[in-house]
Amino acid sequence: MKFILVDRILTLEPPTRIVTRKNLTLAEEYLADHFPTFPVMPGVLMLEAMVQTAAWLVRATQDFSSSMVVLEEAKNINYKSFVAPGRSLEVTAEAIEITEQGSEFKTFGRSDGEEMVKARLKLRHYNLADRNPTLADIDEKLVAHARKTFELVGGPAAMKAPAMATTV
């Protein structure tokens, strides 16, 4: 199962900054177990929301040139509070550097204006065909899927809209 932890791209300013939102509802499968009497978004999923946010900025900056954008390193992770159902997690990723094969970000997540989590992330980006040329068709399918998802979460509209301050 793959969790999609970006419901909407709010602001997209390639190559420097992106802001996304994840609305947390009781329909999230993982809340049944985390925790049954006190449902909150697991910290690892808050981290994954920050990774996915940064990955959208990489894809938009590099015109989807890599089929794979994956977490290489997460450091200085600081969890400050919980995100409960009915609240939104607004994630900001600010690029420190984006190169062809890797990137580094300062990221943080807020809910109702309060910082919930922050971290420094390093991502790697590559194509499967770089390692095995027979996988080029899978790269094409992955990029096509990413482009479609980008459209569904409002990426193109966020790029055209003027940058606005957002608060959850």
N, CA and C atoms as a LAMMPS dump frame, in Angstrom:
ITEM: TIMESTEP
0
ITEM: NUMBER OF ATOMS
504
ITEM: BOX BOUNDS ff ff ff
-5.0000000000000000e+02 5.0000000000000000e+02
-5.0000000000000000e+02 5.0000000000000000e+02
-5.0000000000000000e+02 5.0000000000000000e+02
ITEM: ATOMS id mol type element x y z
1 1 1 N 0.842 -1.17 0
2 1 2 C 0 0 0
3 1 3 C 0.89 1.236 0
4 2 1 N 0.506 2.215 -0.796
5 2 2 C 1.255 3.47 -0.845
6 2 3 C 0.355 4.574 -0.333
7 3 1 N 0.856 5.321 0.613
8 3 2 C 0.114 6.452 1.147
9 3 3 C 0.422 7.688 0.319
10 4 1 N -0.613 8.361 -0.135
11 4 2 C -0.446 9.648 -0.801
12 4 3 C -0.765 10.692 0.252
13 5 1 N 0.255 11.436 0.65
14 5 2 C 0.133 12.335 1.786
15 5 3 C 0.171 13.804 1.388
16 6 1 N -0.12 14.074 0.125
17 6 2 C -0.301 15.437 -0.367
18 6 3 C -1.661 15.476 -1.042
19 7 1 N -2.588 16.189 -0.411
20 7 2 C -3.916 16.335 -1.01
21 7 3 C -3.96 17.474 -2.018
22 8 1 N -3.149 18.515 -1.764
23 8 2 C -3.211 19.69 -2.617
24 8 3 C -1.882 20.446 -2.557
25 9 1 N -1.417 20.867 -3.715
26 9 2 C -0.262 21.758 -3.778
27 9 3 C -0.825 23.173 -3.738
28 10 1 N -0.445 23.922 -2.715
29 10 2 C -0.979 25.271 -2.524
30 10 3 C -0.136 26.332 -3.224
31 11 1 N 1.166 26.223 -3.087
32 11 2 C 2.095 27.184 -3.674
33 11 3 C 3.263 26.413 -4.256
34 12 1 N 3.661 26.756 -5.464
35 12 2 C 4.788 26.084 -6.114
36 12 3 C 5.635 27.137 -6.82
37 13 1 N 6.863 27.289 -6.315
38 13 2 C 7.788 28.285 -6.85
39 13 3 C 9.102 27.6 -7.223
40 14 1 N 9.107 26.846 -8.356
41 14 2 C 10.348 26.166 -8.745
42 14 3 C 11.449 27.189 -9.012
43 15 1 N 12.652 26.96 -8.636
44 15 2 C 13.204 25.783 -7.96
45 15 3 C 13.39 25.978 -6.456
46 16 1 N 12.651 26.909 -5.841
47 16 2 C 12.987 27.266 -4.468
48 16 3 C 12.049 26.763 -3.377
49 17 1 N 10.735 26.709 -3.635
50 17 2 C 9.81 26.508 -2.523
51 17 3 C 8.505 25.881 -2.991
52 18 1 N 7.915 25.092 -2.092
53 18 2 C 6.602 24.498 -2.326
54 18 3 C 5.868 24.404 -0.996
55 19 1 N 4.543 24.569 -1.044
56 19 2 C 3.693 24.403 0.135
57 19 3 C 2.556 23.474 -0.26
58 20 1 N 2.324 22.445 0.559
59 20 2 C 1.25 21.48 0.292
60 20 3 C 0.364 21.341 1.522
61 21 1 N -0.759 20.659 1.331
62 21 2 C -1.674 20.405 2.45
63 21 3 C -2.126 18.95 2.431
64 22 1 N -2.163 18.365 3.618
65 22 2 C -2.752 17.042 3.843
66 22 3 C -3.86 17.224 4.862
67 23 1 N -5.102 16.937 4.47
68 23 2 C -6.233 16.995 5.384
69 23 3 C -6.39 15.626 6.039
70 24 1 N -6.325 15.582 7.339
71 24 2 C -6.399 14.318 8.066
72 24 3 C -7.847 14.039 8.459
73 25 1 N -8.357 12.873 8.028
74 25 2 C -9.721 12.476 8.358
75 25 3 C -9.707 11.125 9.053
76 26 1 N -10.809 10.783 9.677
77 26 2 C -10.92 9.469 10.328
78 26 3 C -10.919 8.323 9.323
79 27 1 N -11.053 8.632 8.044
80 27 2 C -11.038 7.592 7.009
81 27 3 C -9.636 7.043 6.752
82 28 1 N -8.602 7.685 7.296
83 28 2 C -7.227 7.201 7.099
84 28 3 C -7.091 5.835 7.781
85 29 1 N -6.697 4.824 7.009
86 29 2 C -6.62 3.447 7.53
87 29 3 C -5.756 3.319 8.772
88 30 1 N -4.627 3.974 8.788
89 30 2 C -3.663 3.807 9.869
90 30 3 C -4.171 4.329 11.212
91 31 1 N -5.192 5.184 11.209
92 31 2 C -5.686 5.736 12.464
93 31 3 C -6.385 4.696 13.335
94 32 1 N -6.836 3.61 12.734
95 32 2 C -7.475 2.55 13.514
96 32 3 C -6.492 1.931 14.504
97 33 1 N -5.217 1.94 14.152
98 33 2 C -4.2 1.34 15.005
99 33 3 C -3.313 2.366 15.696
100 34 1 N -3.386 3.606 15.29
101 34 2 C -2.445 4.619 15.812
102 34 3 C -3.182 5.856 16.276
103 35 1 N -3.717 5.931 17.331
104 35 2 C -3.964 4.931 18.374
105 35 3 C -5.47 4.796 18.489
106 36 1 N -6.016 3.629 18.807
107 36 2 C -7.474 3.44 18.772
108 36 3 C -8.27 4.443 19.609
109 37 1 N -7.778 4.799 20.778
110 37 2 C -8.528 5.741 21.618
111 37 3 C -8.023 7.18 21.506
112 38 1 N -6.929 7.373 20.773
113 38 2 C -6.339 8.703 20.583
114 38 3 C -5.718 8.753 19.199
115 39 1 N -6.552 8.803 18.138
116 39 2 C -6.011 8.738 16.773
117 39 3 C -5.212 9.989 16.408
118 40 1 N -3.966 9.764 15.978
119 40 2 C -3.1 10.848 15.504
120 40 3 C -2.274 10.347 14.333
121 41 1 N -1.844 11.276 13.498
122 41 2 C -1.001 10.935 12.356
123 41 3 C 0.369 10.474 12.867
124 42 1 N 0.811 9.282 12.484
125 42 2 C 2.131 8.821 12.923
126 42 3 C 3.241 9.753 12.445
127 43 1 N 4.253 9.903 13.272
128 43 2 C 5.371 10.768 12.933
129 43 3 C 6.036 10.39 11.631
130 44 1 N 6.162 9.09 11.374
131 44 2 C 6.811 8.658 10.13
132 44 3 C 5.998 9.093 8.91
133 45 1 N 4.678 9.207 9.048
134 45 2 C 3.869 9.679 7.927
135 45 3 C 3.938 11.196 7.775
136 46 1 N 4.154 11.914 8.875
137 46 2 C 4.416 13.353 8.745
138 46 3 C 5.726 13.548 7.98
139 47 1 N 6.728 12.736 8.302
140 47 2 C 8.002 12.786 7.584
141 47 3 C 7.801 12.44 6.11
142 48 1 N 7.012 11.416 5.83
143 48 2 C 6.744 11.033 4.442
144 48 3 C 6.011 12.15 3.698
145 49 1 N 5.123 12.873 4.359
146 49 2 C 4.442 14.011 3.723
147 49 3 C 5.466 15.078 3.322
148 50 1 N 6.484 15.269 4.158
149 50 2 C 7.533 16.237 3.824
150 50 3 C 8.377 15.736 2.649
151 51 1 N 8.657 14.434 2.599
152 51 2 C 9.412 13.854 1.479
153 51 3 C 8.611 14.02 0.182
154 52 1 N 7.322 13.683 0.216
155 52 2 C 6.496 13.791 -0.984
156 52 3 C 6.393 15.24 -1.454
157 53 1 N 6.301 16.164 -0.515
158 53 2 C 6.241 17.587 -0.87
159 53 3 C 7.519 18.01 -1.591
160 54 1 N 8.665 17.675 -1.008
161 54 2 C 9.948 18.025 -1.626
162 54 3 C 10.094 17.362 -2.993
163 55 1 N 9.624 16.13 -3.121
164 55 2 C 9.713 15.413 -4.397
165 55 3 C 8.911 16.126 -5.491
166 56 1 N 7.761 16.711 -5.141
167 56 2 C 6.994 17.457 -6.148
168 56 3 C 7.77 18.67 -6.636
169 57 1 N 8.511 19.314 -5.737
170 57 2 C 9.317 20.455 -6.164
171 57 3 C 10.432 20.01 -7.096
172 58 1 N 11.061 18.881 -6.8
173 58 2 C 12.106 18.343 -7.694
174 58 3 C 11.513 18.052 -9.068
175 59 1 N 10.382 17.355 -9.095
176 59 2 C 9.773 16.991 -10.385
177 59 3 C 9.413 18.233 -11.195
178 60 1 N 8.808 19.215 -10.542
179 60 2 C 8.419 20.434 -11.255
180 60 3 C 9.642 21.199 -11.752
181 61 1 N 10.682 21.237 -10.953
182 61 2 C 11.906 21.957 -11.325
183 61 3 C 12.604 21.284 -12.493
184 62 1 N 12.608 19.948 -12.512
185 62 2 C 13.344 19.202 -13.535
186 62 3 C 12.437 18.649 -14.638
187 63 1 N 11.225 19.158 -14.733
188 63 2 C 10.264 18.73 -15.752
189 63 3 C 10.134 17.206 -15.815
190 64 1 N 10.029 16.592 -14.644
191 64 2 C 9.768 15.157 -14.523
192 64 3 C 10.817 14.311 -15.249
193 65 1 N 12.073 14.735 -15.191
194 65 2 C 13.132 14.016 -15.901
195 65 3 C 13.542 12.714 -15.216
196 66 1 N 13.191 12.534 -13.937
197 66 2 C 13.54 11.306 -13.207
198 66 3 C 12.271 10.575 -12.797
199 67 1 N 12.266 9.274 -13.014
200 67 2 C 11.102 8.491 -12.61
201 67 3 C 11.099 8.219 -11.112
202 68 1 N 12.273 8.221 -10.507
203 68 2 C 12.402 7.917 -9.082
204 68 3 C 12.944 9.136 -8.336
205 69 1 N 12.216 9.552 -7.305
206 69 2 C 12.678 10.597 -6.394
207 69 3 C 12.457 10.018 -5.002
208 70 1 N 13.555 9.641 -4.343
209 70 2 C 13.451 8.891 -3.093
210 70 3 C 14.26 9.554 -1.979
211 71 1 N 13.875 9.246 -0.759
212 71 2 C 14.582 9.763 0.403
213 71 3 C 15.938 9.08 0.533
214 72 1 N 16.966 9.883 0.642
215 72 2 C 18.312 9.363 0.88
216 72 3 C 18.695 9.538 2.349
217 73 1 N 18.317 10.686 2.935
218 73 2 C 18.698 10.946 4.314
219 73 3 C 17.718 11.939 4.936
220 74 1 N 17.37 11.68 6.186
221 74 2 C 16.568 12.612 6.974
222 74 3 C 17.336 12.867 8.259
223 75 1 N 17.541 14.149 8.575
224 75 2 C 18.271 14.449 9.807
225 75 3 C 17.641 15.65 10.495
226 76 1 N 18.02 15.819 11.751
227 76 2 C 17.488 16.907 12.578
228 76 3 C 15.961 16.894 12.609
229 77 1 N 15.382 15.695 12.655
230 77 2 C 13.919 15.577 12.718
231 77 3 C 13.478 15.967 14.126
232 78 1 N 12.499 16.855 14.186
233 78 2 C 12.012 17.332 15.471
234 78 3 C 10.488 17.317 15.439
235 79 1 N 9.9 16.404 16.211
236 79 2 C 8.439 16.328 16.328
237 79 3 C 8.028 17.149 17.54
238 80 1 N 7.049 18.025 17.336
239 80 2 C 6.647 18.914 18.424
240 80 3 C 5.247 18.647 18.94
241 81 1 N 4.36 18.117 18.097
242 81 2 C 2.991 17.902 18.532
243 81 3 C 2.302 16.902 17.607
244 82 1 N 1.045 16.626 17.898
245 82 2 C 0.252 15.655 17.148
246 82 3 C -0.641 16.35 16.125
247 83 1 N -0.975 15.624 15.06
248 83 2 C -1.991 16.076 14.113
249 83 3 C -3.134 15.077 14.215
250 84 1 N -4.282 15.556 14.629
251 84 2 C -5.449 14.695 14.854
252 84 3 C -6.436 14.852 13.704
253 85 1 N -7.33 13.871 13.546
254 85 2 C -8.36 13.98 12.507
255 85 3 C -9.147 15.279 12.649
256 86 1 N -9.498 15.847 11.496
257 86 2 C -10.199 17.118 11.472
258 86 3 C -9.258 18.3 11.297
259 87 1 N -7.954 18.036 11.411
260 87 2 C -6.951 19.088 11.223
261 87 3 C -6.214 18.847 9.912
262 88 1 N -5.493 19.842 9.478
263 88 2 C -4.686 19.744 8.264
264 88 3 C -3.218 19.919 8.629
265 89 1 N -2.366 19.234 7.893
266 89 2 C -0.926 19.426 8.008
267 89 3 C -0.489 20.192 6.769
268 90 1 N 0.031 21.387 6.971
269 90 2 C 0.554 22.185 5.866
270 90 3 C 2.064 22.032 5.871
271 91 1 N 2.608 21.563 4.758
272 91 2 C 4.035 21.263 4.669
273 91 3 C 4.712 22.247 3.727
274 92 1 N 5.83 22.788 4.178
275 92 2 C 6.654 23.671 3.357
276 92 3 C 8.015 23.024 3.168
277 93 1 N 8.48 22.997 1.928
278 93 2 C 9.831 22.523 1.618
279 93 3 C 10.553 23.65 0.906
280 94 1 N 11.702 24.026 1.455
281 94 2 C 12.54 25.063 0.862
282 94 3 C 13.823 24.411 0.375
283 95 1 N 14.095 24.552 -0.902
284 95 2 C 15.27 23.908 -1.497
285 95 3 C 16.545 24.614 -1.07
286 96 1 N 17.493 23.828 -0.636
287 96 2 C 18.843 24.32 -0.388
288 96 3 C 19.65 24.143 -1.667
289 97 1 N 19.448 22.978 -2.31
290 97 2 C 20.132 22.676 -3.565
291 97 3 C 19.347 21.6 -4.311
292 98 1 N 19.21 21.777 -5.615
293 98 2 C 18.634 20.734 -6.474
294 98 3 C 19.595 20.546 -7.64
295 99 1 N 20.164 19.344 -7.749
296 99 2 C 21.037 19.004 -8.865
297 99 3 C 20.371 17.885 -9.653
298 100 1 N 21.023 17.458 -10.72
299 100 2 C 20.438 16.413 -11.565
300 100 3 C 20.172 15.118 -10.785
301 101 1 N 21.07 14.758 -9.886
302 101 2 C 20.951 13.464 -9.209
303 101 3 C 20.548 13.539 -7.747
304 102 1 N 20.492 14.722 -7.165
305 102 2 C 20.148 14.807 -5.753
306 102 3 C 19.702 16.199 -5.366
307 103 1 N 19.114 16.272 -4.176
308 103 2 C 18.627 17.555 -3.692
309 103 3 C 18.63 17.561 -2.173
310 104 1 N 18.58 18.774 -1.625
311 104 2 C 18.553 18.934 -0.173
312 104 3 C 17.534 20.011 0.175
313 105 1 N 16.806 19.791 1.273
314 105 2 C 15.709 20.674 1.657
315 105 3 C 15.664 20.928 3.148
316 106 1 N 15.138 22.097 3.504
317 106 2 C 14.652 22.373 4.853
318 106 3 C 13.135 22.225 4.743
319 107 1 N 12.557 21.42 5.628
320 107 2 C 11.11 21.199 5.57
321 107 3 C 10.5 21.388 6.951
322 108 1 N 9.236 21.773 6.953
323 108 2 C 8.502 21.83 8.218
324 108 3 C 7.02 21.668 7.944
325 109 1 N 6.318 21.161 8.95
326 109 2 C 4.879 20.973 8.871
327 109 3 C 4.192 21.732 9.983
328 110 1 N 3.105 22.407 9.624
329 110 2 C 2.337 23.178 10.6
330 110 3 C 0.872 22.767 10.548
331 111 1 N 0.213 22.958 11.672
332 111 2 C -1.227 22.76 11.748
333 111 3 C -1.795 23.881 12.6
334 112 1 N -2.795 24.549 12.092
335 112 2 C -3.388 25.701 12.79
336 112 3 C -2.325 26.71 13.208
337 113 1 N -1.319 26.908 12.344
338 113 2 C -0.276 27.88 12.613
339 113 3 C 0.805 27.403 13.57
340 114 1 N 0.652 26.235 14.152
341 114 2 C 1.615 25.691 15.112
342 114 3 C 2.536 24.685 14.427
343 115 1 N 3.848 24.822 14.645
344 115 2 C 4.794 23.876 14.044
345 115 3 C 4.642 22.506 14.689
346 116 1 N 4.472 21.481 13.857
347 116 2 C 4.306 20.107 14.326
348 116 3 C 5.58 19.293 14.162
349 117 1 N 6.306 19.555 13.054
350 117 2 C 7.48 18.749 12.725
351 117 3 C 8.392 19.56 11.809
352 118 1 N 9.685 19.28 11.891
353 118 2 C 10.618 19.88 10.942
354 118 3 C 11.773 18.913 10.741
355 119 1 N 12.45 19.036 9.596
356 119 2 C 13.566 18.137 9.276
357 119 3 C 14.368 18.69 8.116
358 120 1 N 15.582 18.184 7.993
359 120 2 C 16.42 18.413 6.807
360 120 3 C 16.387 17.114 6.016
361 121 1 N 16.144 17.214 4.721
362 121 2 C 16.019 16.027 3.876
363 121 3 C 16.997 16.079 2.718
364 122 1 N 17.503 14.903 2.357
365 122 2 C 18.254 14.73 1.116
366 122 3 C 17.502 13.697 0.293
367 123 1 N 17.274 14.031 -0.973
368 123 2 C 16.603 13.119 -1.892
369 123 3 C 17.564 12.734 -3.002
370 124 1 N 17.374 11.535 -3.529
371 124 2 C 18.089 11.087 -4.727
372 124 3 C 17.072 10.998 -5.845
373 125 1 N 17.49 11.352 -7.067
374 125 2 C 16.596 11.199 -8.221
375 125 3 C 17.358 10.507 -9.335
376 126 1 N 16.664 9.574 -9.981
377 126 2 C 17.293 8.783 -11.035
378 126 3 C 16.204 8.089 -11.849
379 127 1 N 16.63 7.462 -12.914
380 127 2 C 15.743 6.627 -13.728
381 127 3 C 16.192 5.178 -13.586
382 128 1 N 15.251 4.28 -13.615
383 128 2 C 15.572 2.857 -13.524
384 128 3 C 16.453 2.42 -14.686
385 129 1 N 16.241 3.022 -15.84
386 129 2 C 17.021 2.664 -17.033
387 129 3 C 18.493 3.033 -16.897
388 130 1 N 18.814 3.928 -15.959
389 130 2 C 20.219 4.26 -15.724
390 130 3 C 20.993 3.029 -15.27
391 131 1 N 20.312 2.143 -14.578
392 131 2 C 20.95 0.932 -14.053
393 131 3 C 20.662 -0.294 -14.909
394 132 1 N 19.508 -0.268 -15.56
395 132 2 C 19.107 -1.396 -16.39
396 132 3 C 18.298 -0.853 -17.575
397 133 1 N 18.901 -0.733 -18.738
398 133 2 C 18.226 -0.132 -19.902
399 133 3 C 16.902 -0.804 -20.285
400 134 1 N 16.701 -2.037 -19.908
401 134 2 C 15.444 -2.71 -20.243
402 134 3 C 14.256 -2.166 -19.448
403 135 1 N 14.533 -1.325 -18.457
404 135 2 C 13.463 -0.772 -17.619
405 135 3 C 12.989 0.611 -18.088
406 136 1 N 13.425 1.042 -19.257
407 136 2 C 13.049 2.369 -19.772
408 136 3 C 11.535 2.523 -19.901
409 137 1 N 10.834 1.47 -20.291
410 137 2 C 9.369 1.563 -20.427
411 137 3 C 8.7 1.764 -19.066
412 138 1 N 9.268 1.215 -18.008
413 138 2 C 8.727 1.431 -16.67
414 138 3 C 8.957 2.876 -16.244
415 139 1 N 10.133 3.425 -16.583
416 139 2 C 10.385 4.847 -16.319
417 139 3 C 9.301 5.703 -16.965
418 140 1 N 8.985 5.421 -18.216
419 140 2 C 7.96 6.203 -18.926
420 140 3 C 6.612 6.126 -18.23
421 141 1 N 6.236 4.927 -17.786
422 141 2 C 4.952 4.756 -17.089
423 141 3 C 4.944 5.485 -15.75
424 142 1 N 6.043 5.425 -15.027
425 142 2 C 6.13 6.108 -13.734
426 142 3 C 6.06 7.62 -13.904
427 143 1 N 6.734 8.152 -14.903
428 143 2 C 6.699 9.595 -15.157
429 143 3 C 5.287 10.008 -15.586
430 144 1 N 4.649 9.225 -16.434
431 144 2 C 3.281 9.545 -16.866
432 144 3 C 2.33 9.559 -15.667
433 145 1 N 2.485 8.584 -14.778
434 145 2 C 1.646 8.524 -13.577
435 145 3 C 1.914 9.739 -12.677
436 146 1 N 3.178 10.102 -12.509
437 146 2 C 3.524 11.261 -11.685
438 146 3 C 2.938 12.545 -12.277
439 147 1 N 3.001 12.694 -13.591
440 147 2 C 2.432 13.885 -14.23
441 147 3 C 0.919 13.968 -14.003
442 148 1 N 0.254 12.833 -14.106
443 148 2 C -1.199 12.798 -13.9
444 148 3 C -1.541 13.142 -12.449
445 149 1 N -0.809 12.566 -11.51
446 149 2 C -1.044 12.846 -10.099
447 149 3 C -0.765 14.307 -9.794
448 150 1 N 0.295 14.853 -10.37
449 150 2 C 0.649 16.26 -10.203
450 150 3 C -0.512 17.156 -10.619
451 151 1 N -1.132 16.806 -11.709
452 151 2 C -2.289 17.57 -12.183
453 151 3 C -3.459 17.453 -11.207
454 152 1 N -3.692 16.239 -10.696
455 152 2 C -4.808 16.005 -9.777
456 152 3 C -4.651 16.754 -8.449
457 153 1 N -3.426 16.922 -7.985
458 153 2 C -3.212 17.614 -6.71
459 153 3 C -3.006 19.118 -6.896
460 154 1 N -3.206 19.598 -8.101
461 154 2 C -3.21 21.035 -8.342
462 154 3 C -1.865 21.653 -8.652
463 155 1 N -0.894 20.866 -9.053
464 155 2 C 0.428 21.391 -9.362
465 155 3 C 0.456 22.47 -10.42
466 156 1 N -0.134 22.227 -11.6
467 156 2 C -0.104 23.26 -12.647
468 156 3 C -0.774 24.566 -12.21
469 157 1 N -1.882 24.472 -11.505
470 157 2 C -2.574 25.678 -11.042
471 157 3 C -1.74 26.417 -10
472 158 1 N -1.053 25.672 -9.139
473 158 2 C -0.219 26.296 -8.101
474 158 3 C 0.967 27.024 -8.723
475 159 1 N 1.465 26.526 -9.859
476 159 2 C 2.593 27.182 -10.529
477 159 3 C 2.158 28.487 -11.178
478 160 1 N 0.923 28.556 -11.644
479 160 2 C 0.431 29.749 -12.331
480 160 3 C -0.048 30.813 -11.355
481 161 1 N -0.5 30.368 -10.162
482 161 2 C -1.043 31.305 -9.19
483 161 3 C 0.069 32.132 -8.56
484 162 1 N -0.203 33.361 -8.234
485 162 2 C 0.8 34.159 -7.53
486 162 3 C 1.039 33.577 -6.149
487 163 1 N 2.278 33.677 -5.67
488 163 2 C 2.615 33.162 -4.34
489 163 3 C 1.803 33.892 -3.281
490 164 1 N 1.192 33.131 -2.395
491 164 2 C 0.384 33.707 -1.325
492 164 3 C 0.767 33.038 -0.02
493 165 1 N 0.719 33.773 1.037
494 165 2 C 0.946 33.19 2.362
495 165 3 C -0.268 32.347 2.713
496 166 1 N -0.015 31.147 3.234
497 166 2 C -1.114 30.27 3.612
498 166 3 C -0.97 29.907 5.076
499 167 1 N -2.104 29.736 5.732
500 167 2 C -2.112 29.323 7.126
501 167 3 C -3.172 28.266 7.298
502 168 1 N -2.807 27.219 8.005
503 168 2 C -3.761 26.147 8.277
504 168 3 C -4.38 26.385 9.63
